[in-house]
Amino acid sequence: MTEIASNQGALNIARRNMVEYQIRCCKVLEPELLDMLDSMPREDYVPADVRSLAYMEGHVPIACNQEMFSPLQEASIMQKLNLQGHERILEIGTGTGYLTTLLAMHSAEVTSCELHAELTEVARKNLSDHGIENATTIRINAMNAEEVTNHAHIATDYDVIVIGASLNAVPEHLTALLAENAQMIAFIGKNPVVTLTHTQKSTTSHIETAMCETLLQNMEALPQKREFIF
């Protein structure tokens, strides 16, 4: 029991250090967001064998050869979106559900798409364990336009779309799901240089802002271009 308490105490200290020395010092300063990150046990969303890495500034490996966002990426996304509580959000790439949880706590509804069955179930359990009732995780290849169009849980007119892997460009079938005056977060480019990008849609334009350069895994299961052989 003492060892468990000691380990949890160390994780609590690591969480506070993450907030102070990885996030606050990088100009993420919104008080409510910082308080939430300081109280949310990120270690609960990390596989047991790498739990000690939950608060490092890097990408924690998870099942299916995937990885979590870094804490700074998560915090930067949340600060930029500046959610007001009424938003309908579509997330592409649930992972273990940590960012899904943060989004759900600040919005009306989250639909999160995950390619891998194992991660879909892990995320559902994590969301349930933390009392998140306004997020739905579905197993789907969101890069497949036909699957997205035909899925009963995916609608249109989302106020926010968050895409959790790097792409050369956002597919048209996803941008078509944005409502007027909506926002999109995407990671655009090719490794080793990927740009975390925020897009604000209005009735007349799309205003795209490059937030920072970073690293992130490439999107999986992209459609293959057909080549004609003569």
Secondary structure by P-SEA (a helix, b strand, c coil): caaaaaaaaaaaaaaaaaacccccccccccaaaaaaaaccccccccccccccccccccccccccccccccaaaaaaaaaaacccccbbbbbccccccaaaaaaaacccbbbbbbccaaaaaaaaaaaaaaccccbbbbbcccccaaaaaacccccccccbbbbccccccccaaaaaaccccbbbbbbccccccccbbbbbbcccbbbbbbcbbbbbbcccccbbbbbbcc
